[in-house]
Amino acid sequence: MSLLCKLVPERCIACGLCQIEAPDIFDYDEEGIVLFAQEPEAQQQFVAKAEERNVQKAYQKCPVRAILLEKS
């Protein structure tokens, strides 16, 4: 089963918690809004098995649910 991560940038408040938990996955634009580190233009991407735990922690800590997770 794969983990699909989706971003909702309009919800992001630039708190930085997601990058603390998963720095290889999440980054920020010049305004501090979340984006994917490897694919800044993407709104969703599958998460590598090695990063699933970190991404799940980031999802749990996001206070505004700018990160969504789906198992597929």
PyMOL CGO cylinders between C-alpha atoms (Angstrom):
from pymol import cmd
from pymol.cgo import CYLINDER

trace = [
    CYLINDER, 0.00, 0.00, 0.00, 1.31, 3.45, -0.94, 0.3, 1, 1, 1, 1, 1, 1,
    CYLINDER, 1.31, 3.45, -0.94, 0.94, 6.70, 0.96, 0.3, 1, 1, 1, 1, 1, 1,
    CYLINDER, 0.94, 6.70, 0.96, -0.16, 9.69, -1.11, 0.3, 1, 1, 1, 1, 1, 1,
    CYLINDER, -0.16, 9.69, -1.11, 0.55, 13.12, 0.34, 0.3, 1, 1, 1, 1, 1, 1,
    CYLINDER, 0.55, 13.12, 0.34, -1.46, 16.13, -0.86, 0.3, 1, 1, 1, 1, 1, 1,
    CYLINDER, -1.46, 16.13, -0.86, -0.81, 19.77, -0.04, 0.3, 1, 1, 1, 1, 1, 1,
    CYLINDER, -0.81, 19.77, -0.04, -3.40, 22.50, 0.46, 0.3, 1, 1, 1, 1, 1, 1,
    CYLINDER, -3.40, 22.50, 0.46, -1.19, 25.62, 0.30, 0.3, 1, 1, 1, 1, 1, 1,
    CYLINDER, -1.19, 25.62, 0.30, -4.08, 28.02, 0.84, 0.3, 1, 1, 1, 1, 1, 1,
    CYLINDER, -4.08, 28.02, 0.84, -4.51, 26.58, 4.34, 0.3, 1, 1, 1, 1, 1, 1,
    CYLINDER, -4.51, 26.58, 4.34, -0.80, 26.87, 5.24, 0.3, 1, 1, 1, 1, 1, 1,
    CYLINDER, -0.80, 26.87, 5.24, 0.10, 29.43, 7.93, 0.3, 1, 1, 1, 1, 1, 1,
    CYLINDER, 0.10, 29.43, 7.93, 3.88, 29.00, 7.52, 0.3, 1, 1, 1, 1, 1, 1,
    CYLINDER, 3.88, 29.00, 7.52, 4.42, 27.58, 11.01, 0.3, 1, 1, 1, 1, 1, 1,
    CYLINDER, 4.42, 27.58, 11.01, 7.34, 25.37, 9.91, 0.3, 1, 1, 1, 1, 1, 1,
    CYLINDER, 7.34, 25.37, 9.91, 6.32, 22.21, 11.76, 0.3, 1, 1, 1, 1, 1, 1,
    CYLINDER, 6.32, 22.21, 11.76, 6.16, 20.03, 8.66, 0.3, 1, 1, 1, 1, 1, 1,
    CYLINDER, 6.16, 20.03, 8.66, 9.71, 20.82, 7.62, 0.3, 1, 1, 1, 1, 1, 1,
    CYLINDER, 9.71, 20.82, 7.62, 10.96, 20.10, 11.13, 0.3, 1, 1, 1, 1, 1, 1,
    CYLINDER, 10.96, 20.10, 11.13, 9.39, 16.62, 11.00, 0.3, 1, 1, 1, 1, 1, 1,
    CYLINDER, 9.39, 16.62, 11.00, 10.14, 15.78, 7.34, 0.3, 1, 1, 1, 1, 1, 1,
    CYLINDER, 10.14, 15.78, 7.34, 12.85, 18.11, 5.99, 0.3, 1, 1, 1, 1, 1, 1,
    CYLINDER, 12.85, 18.11, 5.99, 13.55, 15.89, 2.96, 0.3, 1, 1, 1, 1, 1, 1,
    CYLINDER, 13.55, 15.89, 2.96, 9.90, 16.10, 1.87, 0.3, 1, 1, 1, 1, 1, 1,
    CYLINDER, 9.90, 16.10, 1.87, 8.69, 19.60, 2.72, 0.3, 1, 1, 1, 1, 1, 1,
    CYLINDER, 8.69, 19.60, 2.72, 10.10, 23.02, 1.90, 0.3, 1, 1, 1, 1, 1, 1,
    CYLINDER, 10.10, 23.02, 1.90, 8.69, 26.54, 1.60, 0.3, 1, 1, 1, 1, 1, 1,
    CYLINDER, 8.69, 26.54, 1.60, 8.27, 29.21, -1.03, 0.3, 1, 1, 1, 1, 1, 1,
    CYLINDER, 8.27, 29.21, -1.03, 9.45, 32.79, -0.51, 0.3, 1, 1, 1, 1, 1, 1,
    CYLINDER, 9.45, 32.79, -0.51, 6.33, 33.52, 1.57, 0.3, 1, 1, 1, 1, 1, 1,
    CYLINDER, 6.33, 33.52, 1.57, 6.84, 30.51, 3.83, 0.3, 1, 1, 1, 1, 1, 1,
    CYLINDER, 6.84, 30.51, 3.83, 4.02, 28.45, 2.29, 0.3, 1, 1, 1, 1, 1, 1,
    CYLINDER, 4.02, 28.45, 2.29, 4.53, 24.69, 2.15, 0.3, 1, 1, 1, 1, 1, 1,
    CYLINDER, 4.53, 24.69, 2.15, 5.61, 22.89, -1.01, 0.3, 1, 1, 1, 1, 1, 1,
    CYLINDER, 5.61, 22.89, -1.01, 7.36, 19.64, -1.85, 0.3, 1, 1, 1, 1, 1, 1,
    CYLINDER, 7.36, 19.64, -1.85, 11.14, 19.91, -1.67, 0.3, 1, 1, 1, 1, 1, 1,
    CYLINDER, 11.14, 19.91, -1.67, 11.80, 17.73, -4.74, 0.3, 1, 1, 1, 1, 1, 1,
    CYLINDER, 11.80, 17.73, -4.74, 8.78, 18.80, -6.82, 0.3, 1, 1, 1, 1, 1, 1,
    CYLINDER, 8.78, 18.80, -6.82, 7.86, 22.39, -5.87, 0.3, 1, 1, 1, 1, 1, 1,
    CYLINDER, 7.86, 22.39, -5.87, 5.13, 22.63, -8.54, 0.3, 1, 1, 1, 1, 1, 1,
    CYLINDER, 5.13, 22.63, -8.54, 3.38, 19.40, -7.50, 0.3, 1, 1, 1, 1, 1, 1,
    CYLINDER, 3.38, 19.40, -7.50, 0.29, 19.41, -5.29, 0.3, 1, 1, 1, 1, 1, 1,
    CYLINDER, 0.29, 19.41, -5.29, 0.58, 15.72, -4.47, 0.3, 1, 1, 1, 1, 1, 1,
    CYLINDER, 0.58, 15.72, -4.47, 3.19, 12.97, -4.46, 0.3, 1, 1, 1, 1, 1, 1,
    CYLINDER, 3.19, 12.97, -4.46, 3.68, 9.44, -3.27, 0.3, 1, 1, 1, 1, 1, 1,
    CYLINDER, 3.68, 9.44, -3.27, 5.82, 9.11, -0.16, 0.3, 1, 1, 1, 1, 1, 1,
    CYLINDER, 5.82, 9.11, -0.16, 8.82, 6.78, -0.10, 0.3, 1, 1, 1, 1, 1, 1,
    CYLINDER, 8.82, 6.78, -0.10, 8.53, 4.03, 2.53, 0.3, 1, 1, 1, 1, 1, 1,
    CYLINDER, 8.53, 4.03, 2.53, 11.57, 5.42, 4.36, 0.3, 1, 1, 1, 1, 1, 1,
    CYLINDER, 11.57, 5.42, 4.36, 9.81, 8.79, 4.80, 0.3, 1, 1, 1, 1, 1, 1,
    CYLINDER, 9.81, 8.79, 4.80, 6.31, 7.61, 5.72, 0.3, 1, 1, 1, 1, 1, 1,
    CYLINDER, 6.31, 7.61, 5.72, 6.77, 7.94, 9.48, 0.3, 1, 1, 1, 1, 1, 1,
    CYLINDER, 6.77, 7.94, 9.48, 8.18, 11.48, 9.17, 0.3, 1, 1, 1, 1, 1, 1,
    CYLINDER, 8.18, 11.48, 9.17, 5.39, 12.56, 6.83, 0.3, 1, 1, 1, 1, 1, 1,
    CYLINDER, 5.39, 12.56, 6.83, 2.76, 11.12, 9.17, 0.3, 1, 1, 1, 1, 1, 1,
    CYLINDER, 2.76, 11.12, 9.17, 4.27, 13.12, 12.06, 0.3, 1, 1, 1, 1, 1, 1,
    CYLINDER, 4.27, 13.12, 12.06, 4.20, 16.27, 9.95, 0.3, 1, 1, 1, 1, 1, 1,
    CYLINDER, 4.20, 16.27, 9.95, 0.55, 15.58, 9.07, 0.3, 1, 1, 1, 1, 1, 1,
    CYLINDER, 0.55, 15.58, 9.07, -0.35, 15.11, 12.74, 0.3, 1, 1, 1, 1, 1, 1,
    CYLINDER, -0.35, 15.11, 12.74, 1.39, 18.31, 13.80, 0.3, 1, 1, 1, 1, 1, 1,
    CYLINDER, 1.39, 18.31, 13.80, -0.02, 20.57, 11.08, 0.3, 1, 1, 1, 1, 1, 1,
    CYLINDER, -0.02, 20.57, 11.08, -2.45, 22.85, 12.95, 0.3, 1, 1, 1, 1, 1, 1,
    CYLINDER, -2.45, 22.85, 12.95, -4.46, 23.79, 9.85, 0.3, 1, 1, 1, 1, 1, 1,
    CYLINDER, -4.46, 23.79, 9.85, -4.49, 20.50, 7.93, 0.3, 1, 1, 1, 1, 1, 1,
    CYLINDER, -4.49, 20.50, 7.93, -2.53, 21.85, 4.97, 0.3, 1, 1, 1, 1, 1, 1,
    CYLINDER, -2.53, 21.85, 4.97, -1.19, 18.29, 4.56, 0.3, 1, 1, 1, 1, 1, 1,
    CYLINDER, -1.19, 18.29, 4.56, -3.57, 15.48, 3.64, 0.3, 1, 1, 1, 1, 1, 1,
    CYLINDER, -3.57, 15.48, 3.64, -2.70, 11.78, 3.50, 0.3, 1, 1, 1, 1, 1, 1,
    CYLINDER, -2.70, 11.78, 3.50, -4.39, 8.97, 1.59, 0.3, 1, 1, 1, 1, 1, 1,
    CYLINDER, -4.39, 8.97, 1.59, -3.50, 5.29, 1.48, 0.3, 1, 1, 1, 1, 1, 1,
    CYLINDER, -3.50, 5.29, 1.48, -3.88, 3.77, -1.94, 0.3, 1, 1, 1, 1, 1, 1,
]
cmd.load_cgo(trace, "trace")
